[in-house]
C-alpha cells in the first residue's frame, strides 16, 4: 500500500536519536499492520508541491509546530489539497495538526484550546464505535502534544471520540477522512523531551502533571490497527 506522508514538520535534529524522524515514527507504528506499506515523504513544510490525489492509495498528514490558521503559503496549499483529496475519495488520516487542518480545510474551526496545552497521556472515550475500529475498545489512551484544537467540526462530520480536555478527539468526514488529535506515533521518551524543552511555553505545573502520566500504558498499537484498517477498507 503506497501512502503519501504529508510532512508538515519534522523531529528536530537534537531529538532524532530518540526514535528518528516522523517518517521513522509512522513507519514503526504502521508497518506491523501494513506489511506491504510504502510510505512516501512529501515535504510540504519546506515547499514541496502536493501530488495528485490519485498518485497514492491514501494519505497521512503529520503534526506541526505551526497552527492551521496561520497565513503561510504552504498551509493554504495544504488546505486546497485536502479538498482535492475529499473529491477524489482517497482515504486521508490526519494526526494532531493533520486532524486540525482536516477540520479547517472543509469548513470547521480550530482555535487555541481554553484548557490550555493538552500534553502527556490522556484517555478518549469512544462515542461511536465503527466497523474499522477492530478490535473494539471503549477507551483509547494516547500521547498528546497540542495547544490548538478543533472547536467546530466541518459539515458531514461524525464525532467518534471525545476526551475530558479535548471534546473533538477523533472525528470522521464522510466515509474516507479521519482526524485524530492524539499522537499514537510518539514514544513517551520523545514526549518527555518536548515537555522539558517547552516548560516555559506550556507552564511548569502542566508539564509536571504531564510527566507524571508518561509511564501509563498507552493504546498506540490499537490506534495503529484502527488507522491501518481505515486506510485499507477505504482505498
N, C-alpha and C positions, 0 to 999 in steps of 0.2 A: 504494500500500500504506500503510495507516494504522497506524502503530506508536506505542504508548504508551511514552514515555520516563519510566521510574520514577526520578525525581530524588532521590537520597539525599544530595546535597550540591551544591555548585557551585563554580566558579572564584572565588577571592577578587577583589574589585574591583581590587586593586592589580596583578593579573596579567592582567586582561581585554584589555589592549592586545596581548597575545601572539597569541591565537587565539580570543578571545571566551570564552563560557561553554561548559558541557558540551553544551548544545543545538547550538551552533555547531560544536563539535568532532565530534560524532556525525553531524551533517548533512553536514559536509565529508567525513567518512570514507565514508559510505554512499551519498550521492546519486549518485556516478558509476556505481554498480552497481544502484541502485533509482531510476530516473528519475521514477517516479510516487510517490516517498516523501513521506508526510506524517508528520512527527514531532511528536507532541503532548506537551508538557511537563506532567508530573503531579508536583507539588511535595510529595512525601511528607515530606521532611525538615522542612518548615515546617508540617506538619499537614494538608495536603490529603488528602481521603479517596481511597482507591483506587477505581477504577472497577469496573464489572462486567467480568469477563474477556472477555465477548462484545462489549464496546464497541469493541474494536480487533482488527486482524488478527494482532497479536503484540505482544511487549513486549521492551524493552531496559531493563536495570537498571544504573545507574551505579556508579561508585566513591563512596567516602565517607571522611571523616576519622574516622568512628566505627568501632567494632568490632561485629560482628554479635551478639556475646554480651553486649553492654551492655543493661541493663534500662531501655530507653527505649520509651515507648508506640508511637512511630511504627515502631520496628524490630519490635516484636511484631505490629503490624498488617500490616507488610510480609510477615512470615513466614506469617501466615494467608493473605494474598493469593497468595503463591507456591503454597501448597497448592491454592487455588482455581483458579489457572491450570493446574496439573497436571491437575486433574479436568476442566477444560474442553478439554484437549488443544490449547490455543493455543500457538504457539511462543514461547519465552522464551529470551533470551540475557542472561546476567549477566557483567559485567566487573568484576574485582577484588572490591570489596565485594559486587557483584551475584553474582559467582561463589561467594563465600563464603556469602552468605545463601541461595543455592540449596541448598548442602550442608546448612547448619544447619536450614533450614525442613523439609527432607524426611528428617531423621534422621541426618545426618552430623555431623562435629565439626570446629570451627575453633578454633585456638589460636595464641598467639604462635609465630612460626617460630623453631626452635632456631638456624637460620642467622643470625638477626637480620634487619635490613631487607634486603629484596630491591629493589634500586634500579638504575637505569641499564638498559642493553641486555643482555638475556640470551637465549640460544638455547634453544628447546624442541625435543625430539626427538619426532617423530610416531610413536607406538607403534601406533596403529590407524588407518590411512587409511580414510576413508569417502567415499561417492559425492558428497556435497555439498562435499567438500574438493577442488574443481576450480577452477583447475589444481592437480594434485597436487604436493606438495613434501615431502621427508623431514624438513626442519627449518624452523623459523619463528622469526625474531628479532623481539622486541618490546621496547618500553619497559616497565619495571616500577617500581612505587612502592607497596610494602606491607610491613607489619610482621607481619600475621597471615597464615595460610594454612590451607588445608583439610588436616586430618590424617587424617580418615576420610570416605570418600565415602558418600552415603546408599544405601539399598537400590536395586536395579535400575539401578545406575550402570555406566558403561563408561569406563575411563580411555583418553583419546585421545592425550594428550601429556604429557611429563614434562621438567623441566629439572633441571640439577645442583643448583640451590639450592631448587627447589620441585617435589617429586615429583608433586603433582597440579596440573599447569599448565593442563590442559584436560580436561573430562570432560562426559559426557552422561548425563542421567537419562531413562530411557525413550527415546522417539523424538523428543520435542518440546522438551526443555530442555537448554540448553548453558551451561557455565560456562568462562570464560577468565580466568586470573589476570592476564595482561599487559594493557597499555593500548594497543591499536592506535590509539586516538583521540588520544593525547597526542603533540604535536610535541616534538622534542628541546628547543626553547627553553623550553617550559613545564616540562619535567622539570628542566632546569638551574635555573630559578628556584626550584622547590620544593626541590631539593637544597641550594642555597645558603642558603635560609631555614631549613632544617631541619638544618643541620650539627650543632648541639649535640645534637639528639634522635637523629640517626642515627649520629653519630660521624664525626670528620674523616677517618679512614682509609677508611671505607666510602664516604663522599661523594667523596673524591678518586678512588677506584677507579671509581666510577660516572661521574663527569665525564669520565674518560678513554675511556669507551665511547660517548659521545654522538654522535661523528662516524661511528660504524659504520652501515652500511646496514641498515635495518630492513625487515620484511616487512608493514608496516601495510596496504598495498594488497592484498596476498594475503589477509591476515586479514579485510579488509573484504569481499572477494569471497566468502570462506567464510561469513561471517556473513550476507550477503545471500542466498546460496544456501540456507543453513539456514532462514532465515525464509520464503523463498518456496516452498520444497519442502514445508514443513510447515503453511503457512497454509491 
